[in-house]
Structures are given as structure tokens and as C-alpha cells.
């Protein structure tokens, strides 16, 4: 069956899409967030409004965009607004239910690093793209979902090499009060980590079939706790995969 040959991109997209059930506005990045939001729009969240950093609100593209500035996003969109208005009014106004972010590193409080790997800022082992709009998304979305392709000790670390996007706990410690709960879901190939918000660390909430608690703990750089209602994630169904492959991304823009 198709569900037995699911790829990493398909797995993460399907699982992330299910988490959008009941949400109304999502700030989506290009790649897996766009796949997840587009699939959710066809399944669990038909009224979902997809917002892009380029200022496109309520996007209804005829096919998947390759960048946030792809002209296909504009055609059929409900609104296109200047970026200062997007960040100053839409995000800071508290109108985003879920912000999707990625990162190279994450810690147990949901702080993110997308700037450098290595402890020398001037000569890092790897220099990454940086924040972009991630700080605003983290601070002002009601909650943040993070999709991580790699779940290992380098990415899930006790201490970040650099904090690009501080979660609400770290922000509050510095005297800054963010609007949202910060990271509440982290979706990986091993399972889902979750937290409710301020004062809670990420815990293991769900496992993919065939993955054990010990597998996840061995690949997490802090003493990972498990939720009392730890569950097993349902495999992507043939129907979900068909929608993803044939309707959302038939040209394999991201499903490569």
C-alpha cells in the first residue's frame, strides 16, 4: 500500500497538517509548512487562511509557490499587504493562530537557533540564514509549530550554540512579554514533542509506529520527559497521501 512507502517529506507534512485542525490562520514558510497547510486546507481545516511573509494573506495559488515572492501566490489571494503592515498589524495584532518555523537547533524550552553552529560567532562551523521574520513569528503567533527533518543530539540540544528566536520563557526572563505561547509542537521523524506554553518544557507526546521512547531519548540532548497520555501516531492514510501527491504537489516542487 502507498502508506508503506511514505517518504520523510510526506510523513512530516501529513502529521503537521493534522495538527492544524481547528486553526484559522497560519503563517507558513516555503517547503514543508506550505505542504502541511495546503493539505490541512483540503482535510482538517477547510477554512484555514494561509499567510506568507511576503504580505500575501488568504493565498489560493493554482500550484505550489517556489518562494514567498512567487507571483502564483498573488493570483486569487484574498489580500496582498505591505510587509510593515503584515508584521505590524497582522502578526503584532495577534491575528495568527499558528506560526510555522524551522531551525537547526532547539532546546527543551522551545528556543530556536537558525544563525550559527559552533560557539565562535565570527568563525562558526556553519553559518545559517539567520532570523528573517522568525523572531516576530515566535513572539506574536498564538503558538508555534516547528518541523525538524533531523532528530538527533546536534539538533535537540541542552544548550543552543546561539539563540536566534527566544521563546516566551527566555523573553520573560529578559523583561519582554510576548503575546503567544511559543513553541507548542515539534514534529520529527521520531514523533511529536509538545508543551502547553510558559513554564513547561517540551515532552514526548507521541511516537511514530516502530519508534520507542528509548529511541527518542537517545537522540535528544536533554533529559526528555514523556507525557502521561503518550500515544502512537496514525500512519499517513492512502487518502492523505493521494491528496498530497496528486492535488497539493503533483509537480513534485517539494515532494522530491
N, C-alpha and C positions, 0 to 999 in steps of 0.2 A: 504494500500500500504506500501511497505518497508520504504519509506521515512517518514512515520508517526511513525515508531518505531525506529528511529535513536538513537544510544547511544551517550554519550558525546564524546567518543574517535572517533567515526565515524564522528560526526559533525565537530569537530575541525580538523580532518585530511582532510576532503573534502574541507573545507573552506580554510585551509592553502595551500592545493595543488593548488587551483585556483590562489592564489597569486603568484605562481611560473611561470605563463605564461610569455614567452619571456625571461626567465633567462637561463643561460647556465651552470653555475657551482654553486652547493650548498654544503655548509659544513654542514652535517647533523649529529645530535646526534641520539642515540638509542631511540626508542619509537615513539612518535607522529611525530617528524621530519622525521624519516625513513618512516613511513606510508605515510605522505604527499608527500615526494619526490618521493617515488615509485609510488604513484597514479598519480602524475603530469607527470611522465615519460610515463605513459600509456595514458595520456589525453592531457593536455595543453602544455606540454614541452617534446616532444619525443626525443629531442637531449640533454636533461639535463644530465650533468655529476655529479654524486653523490660522494662526497669526505668524508672520515671518518678520525677521529683524529688518528687512528692507522697507517695512512700512505697509506691507500687504496684509489686510485683515479680511477674514472670511474668504480665503482662497478657494477657488474651484477650477484648478488647472485641467486642461484637456489631457495632459500627460505629466509625468513627474518632472519637477524642475531639477536642473543640474546644479544650480547655485541659487542663493537667496535673491539674486538680481536677475534671474531668468525671466524673460518677458512673458513666458507662459503663465506665470503667477498672476499677472495683471488682468489678463483676459478672464472675464467672468467674476472677478473679485468683488466683494461687497464694498470695499473701500481701499484706497491707497492714500496713506497719510505721510507727512514728513517724519523722518526719524526722530527729531526732537519731540514731536507730538506723541509718537509711539512710546518713547521712553518716559516722557514727562507726564503724559496723561493716561495712557493705557496701562503701562506697567506700574508706574508710581501711583496711579489712581486705584490700584487693586483690582483690575478687571481680568487678570489672568488666573485661571484655576490651577493650571499645571504648566510649569516650565520644564522643557527637556534640556538636559545638559550632558555633556561627555567630559571626561577628564583622563589624565594619565595616572593620577593618584587620588585616593580618597581615604579619609581616616574614619574612625568609629563615630564621630560626631557629624559626619557629612560635609566636612570642609574639603574643598577640591583644589588640586594643583593641575593647571594646564599651562605652566610657564617654563619651568626648567626641571631637569632631572640631574641630581648632583648638588652638593652643598656649597659650591662656589658659583655665585651669580654671574661673575664675569667670565668664568671658564667652566661652564656646566658640561656634563657628559652629553646632554641633549638639550637643545633649546627648542621650546614648543611655541605654538601660535600666541599664547597669552590669553587674556580675559575676553576680548571682544565685548559682547554685551552680557557675559555670564554673571558679572557682579550684580547688575541691575535685575537680571532674571532671578538670581538667588535671593536677593533682598526683598523683592516685591511680588513674586508669584505666591499664591496661597500655599503651594507646595511644589517641590521639585522632584522629578524622576531622573535618574541617571542610568544610562545604558552603558555597560562596560563589556567590551568584547573579551577582555582578558581578566580572569580572576586568579591572581597569584600574589605572592608576597611582595613583589615590586609595586603592584598597583594598589593593593589593600594593605596600607601601612600604618603602623602605630604613630609615626610622625612624618608629616609631609616634608619633602625637600623644600617646598615653597608653597605658601597659601595664596592662591590666586583668587578664589571665591570663598570667603568665610561664611559658614552657616550662622544661624541666629545665636547659638551659644557663644561662639567666639566674638560675634559682633556685640552682643550684650556685655561681654566682659570688657570691651573697649568703649562702653558707654553709648553704643549705637543701637537703636531699637528698630529692627526690620519689621516689615509688615507680615511676612509669611512664616511658615513652619520650617523652611529649609528643605533639605533632602528627606523625603519620606519613603522612597522606594529606590532600590538599586537592583537592576535586572542584569543577570550574568548567565553564562553557560552552565553554572553550577546551581543556581537557584535565585531566590529573591531575598534581599536583606531589607528590613523595614524599621521605621521608627515613627512615633506619633508627632514629635516636634521637640520643642525646647526642653532640655534636661534629660533627654533619652538618647542612648547610644543605639547604633544600628544593631539589630539582632537578626539571626537567621529565621526567616518566616516561612519559607517554602523551598522544597528541593525538586530538581528535575528527576524524572524516573531513572533509577540506576545510580544516582549520586547519594552518598552517605553524608551524615553530619561530620564524620571524621575527615572526609574529602574536603569539605568546605573549610573546616577549622585549620587543616594543614596548609591551606592556600590563603589564609587570612592572617595579617601581621599583628593582630591584637587578640586578646582572649575573647573570642566570639561567644556570645550567649545565644541561646535558642529561645524562640517564643514558645509559650505553653501550648499553643494550638498549631504547632508545626505541621504543615501539610505537604502533599505531593502535587506538583503542578501537572495539570492535564496536558497530554501531548497535543501539539497542533493537529487539528482535525483536517480531514481531506477538504472540507468545505472552506475552512480558513485559508489553507494553502492554495486552493484553486483561485479564490478571490485575490490573494496576494500575487500569485504568478500571472493570472490571466487578466485581471482588471486593474490592480494597483500598479504593477510594474511589468507589463508584458514585454517591454523592450529591454529589460534587464539593466536599467540605469544603475540600480544599487544591488539587485539580486544577481550578482556575478559569481 
